[in-house]
Amino acid sequence: MSLVQPRLSRGLRDLLPEDTLARQAMIDVVRGVYELYGFVPLTTPAVEYLDVLSGSGGKEIQESIFIVQNPEEEQLGLRFDHTVPLARVIAQYKELPKPFRRYTIGPVWRADKPGPGRFREFVQFDIDAVGVQSEMADTEIIGGICDSLDALGVSNYQVRFSSRRVLNLLLTYASITPERAKDVFRVIDKLEKIGIAKVRLELTTGYTDESGDKITGLGLTAPQVDQIEQFLAIRSASRSEIVKQLHDTFGAIPGANEEIAVLEKMSHYLDVAGYHDDRVIIDLSIARGLAYYSGPVFETILLDAPQYGSVFSGGRYDDLVMRFLGESVPATGASMGVDRLLAALRSLDKVKLRKSTADVLVTAFDPQMNDDYIAMTYELRRAGIRTEMYMGTDRAGKQIKFADKLEIPVVLLYGPDEKAKNVVTIKDMSIGRERAKQLTGSRDQWLQERPGQFEVPRENLADSVKELLAKIAV
């Protein structure tokens, strides 16, 4: 038999138990916030017809769609986000009540160039509200972002929002034709990542990046770029001050005041809801790269880990369903980059890592007592205690090492001596680890002390374990 080399395709990765458990814990916290808001779950397939996905995300996204083929040889693609499938669902299931407020989680795929911390398959966790034109819906999405980060124990973050419609005023201001809007906004959205000097180059002549790739310029004139830079210079820690500067800059452009009023209303609603300038600001450089955004857009950065970029972003996309229905349907939402946010939280020491789901290990070192071990294990499980029974006939010391390696906090020891006395020995592994660090003597001294071990009556096992787990705050 010829052996197959175990390997992964470029840009993909495995998540081992420790990382998967951390991801799942984070997802559970955020899901709780979404359901607190009344959002309902929706699941869509990973594969969509290619024409459903095509033409909705812009040129860069179009070029990064994974093309797949089914047995019927139909042209299909892997979803690159959860928003386009949602638009398809809204068009396909007209009986869904409006507003339709949903959350969804799952992997998405983009066939772009992988790099450090950047993968071709990654998980997104979205919330969206479809069928609501009011700025209150956009405000609620931002509230959900803030509350999710608060629930994850993150306090030093900043949500930044702007509006694609306000950016459209910039086109008039800088004498840029509307058909160039998508490309100009795409470049402006890179401001924080590449800096104003490279933004100017990409808007004009282009440049060669650090990897040697040629970045094509858009061919704007220097005066046009000067006006864009003047617009991007409108900055303040006060949302009301930015609104004032926008009125001063664009007030003479027809329709400008109505578009600026959208940001003003959102700012007001955010204040009413308790999200003030310390957490949510207006940042006019926020454009978002996806072509389907049509109104307010937002991004979120962790101020203590800005190198991870935006971890929670989105915006309004009122025209996306039009591709399927021929009519505009108001919609807004945001997507949490699960893996990016998890990496950032780990760097901030905000993630409690677990190598096992079990809180208790029942050792099993006497084959004659297997019935006892099984009975104890299921007694604890039925009491709601996450319990693993050791499978094998290794000596007790090796089984304890197994629990230590997986950081299982409690180990149960039960042999003929314990059975004769009708007791169970409980071992608090955290005390054992701490004492092992303190002892400078021999292993015999550690064994003689048996740190963290105590006996409880067999009939009190479940209650005793629960009490210990509550004390060590598992």
ChimeraX attribute file (.defattr): number of C-alpha atoms within 10 A of each C-alpha:
attribute: neighborCount
match mode: 1-to-1
recipient: residues
	/A:1	3
	/A:2	4
	/A:3	5
	/A:4	6
	/A:5	6
	/A:6	5
	/A:7	8
	/A:8	9
	/A:9	7
	/A:10	12
	/A:11	19
	/A:12	14
	/A:13	13
	/A:14	8
	/A:15	9
	/A:16	9
	/A:17	14
	/A:18	15
	/A:19	17
	/A:20	15
	/A:21	18
	/A:22	17
	/A:23	20
	/A:24	12
	/A:25	17
	/A:26	20
	/A:27	19
	/A:28	11
	/A:29	14
	/A:30	22
	/A:31	22
	/A:32	14
	/A:33	19
	/A:34	23
	/A:35	13
	/A:36	10
	/A:37	14
	/A:38	12
	/A:39	19
	/A:40	15
	/A:41	15
	/A:42	12
	/A:43	13
	/A:44	15
	/A:45	10
	/A:46	16
	/A:47	19
	/A:48	20
	/A:49	16
	/A:50	19
	/A:51	11
	/A:52	17
	/A:53	22
	/A:54	16
	/A:55	14
	/A:56	20
	/A:57	20
	/A:58	16
	/A:59	15
	/A:60	14
	/A:61	20
	/A:62	16
	/A:63	13
	/A:64	15
	/A:65	20
	/A:66	19
	/A:67	15
	/A:68	15
	/A:69	13
	/A:70	9
	/A:71	5
	/A:72	6
	/A:73	8
	/A:74	11
	/A:75	13
	/A:76	19
	/A:77	21
	/A:78	21
	/A:79	25
	/A:80	27
	/A:81	23
	/A:82	24
	/A:83	26
	/A:84	20
	/A:85	21
	/A:86	20
	/A:87	23
	/A:88	20
	/A:89	16
	/A:90	21
	/A:91	19
	/A:92	12
	/A:93	9
	/A:94	9
	/A:95	8
	/A:96	11
	/A:97	11
	/A:98	12
	/A:99	15
	/A:100	15
	/A:101	23
	/A:102	20
	/A:103	22
	/A:104	20
	/A:105	20
	/A:106	16
	/A:107	17
	/A:108	18
	/A:109	21
	/A:110	22
	/A:111	19
	/A:112	16
	/A:113	11
	/A:114	14
	/A:115	10
	/A:116	6
	/A:117	10
	/A:118	14
	/A:119	18
	/A:120	21
	/A:121	16
	/A:122	20
	/A:123	18
	/A:124	21
	/A:125	20
	/A:126	25
	/A:127	25
	/A:128	27
	/A:129	23
	/A:130	24
	/A:131	18
	/A:132	18
	/A:133	16
	/A:134	13
	/A:135	19
	/A:136	15
	/A:137	23
	/A:138	28
	/A:139	22
	/A:140	20
	/A:141	24
	/A:142	29
	/A:143	18
	/A:144	20
	/A:145	24
	/A:146	21
	/A:147	17
	/A:148	22
	/A:149	20
	/A:150	15
	/A:151	14
	/A:152	16
	/A:153	12
	/A:154	17
	/A:155	14
	/A:156	14
	/A:157	19
	/A:158	18
	/A:159	25
	/A:160	21
	/A:161	25
	/A:162	24
	/A:163	26
	/A:164	23
	/A:165	19
	/A:166	23
	/A:167	23
	/A:168	19
	/A:169	20
	/A:170	21
	/A:171	19
	/A:172	14
	/A:173	17
	/A:174	17
	/A:175	12
	/A:176	17
	/A:177	10
	/A:178	11
	/A:179	8
	/A:180	11
	/A:181	16
	/A:182	20
	/A:183	15
	/A:184	22
	/A:185	21
	/A:186	18
	/A:187	22
	/A:188	27
	/A:189	17
	/A:190	18
	/A:191	18
	/A:192	13
	/A:193	11
	/A:194	12
	/A:195	11
	/A:196	15
	/A:197	9
	/A:198	19
	/A:199	23
	/A:200	24
	/A:201	21
	/A:202	21
	/A:203	22
	/A:204	18
	/A:205	14
	/A:206	17
	/A:207	17
	/A:208	13
	/A:209	10
	/A:210	7
	/A:211	6
	/A:212	8
	/A:213	9
	/A:214	11
	/A:215	14
	/A:216	14
	/A:217	16
	/A:218	17
	/A:219	12
	/A:220	17
	/A:221	14
	/A:222	13
	/A:223	11
	/A:224	18
	/A:225	17
	/A:226	13
	/A:227	16
	/A:228	21
	/A:229	16
	/A:230	11
	/A:231	20
	/A:232	17
	/A:233	12
	/A:234	17
	/A:235	16
	/A:236	15
	/A:237	13
	/A:238	14
	/A:239	19
	/A:240	17
	/A:241	14
	/A:242	21
	/A:243	21
	/A:244	13
	/A:245	15
	/A:246	18
	/A:247	16
	/A:248	10
	/A:249	16
	/A:250	19
	/A:251	16
	/A:252	11
	/A:253	13
	/A:254	10
	/A:255	11
	/A:256	18
	/A:257	16
	/A:258	13
	/A:259	18
	/A:260	22
	/A:261	14
	/A:262	20
	/A:263	23
	/A:264	19
	/A:265	15
	/A:266	21
	/A:267	24
	/A:268	18
	/A:269	18
	/A:270	20
	/A:271	14
	/A:272	10
	/A:273	12
	/A:274	11
	/A:275	20
	/A:276	16
	/A:277	18
	/A:278	12
	/A:279	15
	/A:280	25
	/A:281	23
	/A:282	26
	/A:283	23
	/A:284	23
	/A:285	25
	/A:286	25
	/A:287	32
	/A:288	24
	/A:289	21
	/A:290	19
	/A:291	21
	/A:292	21
	/A:293	25
	/A:294	20
	/A:295	24
	/A:296	25
	/A:297	27
	/A:298	27
	/A:299	26
	/A:300	24
	/A:301	21
	/A:302	23
	/A:303	14
	/A:304	15
	/A:305	16
	/A:306	14
	/A:307	11
	/A:308	15
	/A:309	17
	/A:310	19
	/A:311	21
	/A:312	26
	/A:313	23
	/A:314	27
	/A:315	29
	/A:316	27
	/A:317	24
	/A:318	22
	/A:319	19
	/A:320	26
	/A:321	26
	/A:322	14
	/A:323	15
	/A:324	16
	/A:325	14
	/A:326	11
	/A:327	13
	/A:328	15
	/A:329	19
	/A:330	20
	/A:331	29
	/A:332	29
	/A:333	26
	/A:334	26
	/A:335	25
	/A:336	24
	/A:337	17
	/A:338	23
	/A:339	18
	/A:340	20
	/A:341	22
	/A:342	19
	/A:343	18
	/A:344	22
	/A:345	20
	/A:346	14
	/A:347	12
	/A:348	13
	/A:349	10
	/A:350	14
	/A:351	18
	/A:352	12
	/A:353	17
	/A:354	17
	/A:355	16
	/A:356	18
	/A:357	15
	/A:358	18
	/A:359	18
	/A:360	27
	/A:361	23
	/A:362	24
	/A:363	27
	/A:364	25
	/A:365	22
	/A:366	17
	/A:367	11
	/A:368	11
	/A:369	14
	/A:370	12
	/A:371	10
	/A:372	15
	/A:373	23
	/A:374	13
	/A:375	10
	/A:376	21
	/A:377	24
	/A:378	16
	/A:379	15
	/A:380	20
	/A:381	14
	/A:382	12
	/A:383	12
	/A:384	11
	/A:385	18
	/A:386	16
	/A:387	22
	/A:388	21
	/A:389	18
	/A:390	18
	/A:391	11
	/A:392	12
	/A:393	13
	/A:394	13
	/A:395	12
	/A:396	16
	/A:397	11
	/A:398	13
	/A:399	22
	/A:400	22
	/A:401	11
	/A:402	14
	/A:403	24
	/A:404	17
	/A:405	11
	/A:406	15
	/A:407	19
	/A:408	24
	/A:409	21
	/A:410	25
	/A:411	24
	/A:412	23
	/A:413	21
	/A:414	23
	/A:415	19
	/A:416	11
	/A:417	10
	/A:418	16
	/A:419	13
	/A:420	8
	/A:421	10
	/A:422	14
	/A:423	20
	/A:424	22
	/A:425	18
	/A:426	22
	/A:427	23
	/A:428	22
	/A:429	20
	/A:430	17
	/A:431	15
	/A:432	17
	/A:433	13
	/A:434	12
	/A:435	16
	/A:436	15
	/A:437	8
	/A:438	8
	/A:439	11
	/A:440	10
	/A:441	9
	/A:442	8
	/A:443	10
	/A:444	9
	/A:445	12
	/A:446	15
	/A:447	9
	/A:448	8
	/A:449	11
	/A:450	14
	/A:451	18
	/A:452	16
	/A:453	17
	/A:454	12
	/A:455	16
	/A:456	16
	/A:457	13
	/A:458	17
	/A:459	11
	/A:460	11
	/A:461	20
	/A:462	18
	/A:463	13
	/A:464	16
	/A:465	21
	/A:466	14
	/A:467	12
	/A:468	16
	/A:469	17
	/A:470	10
	/A:471	9
	/A:472	12
	/A:473	7
	/A:474	9
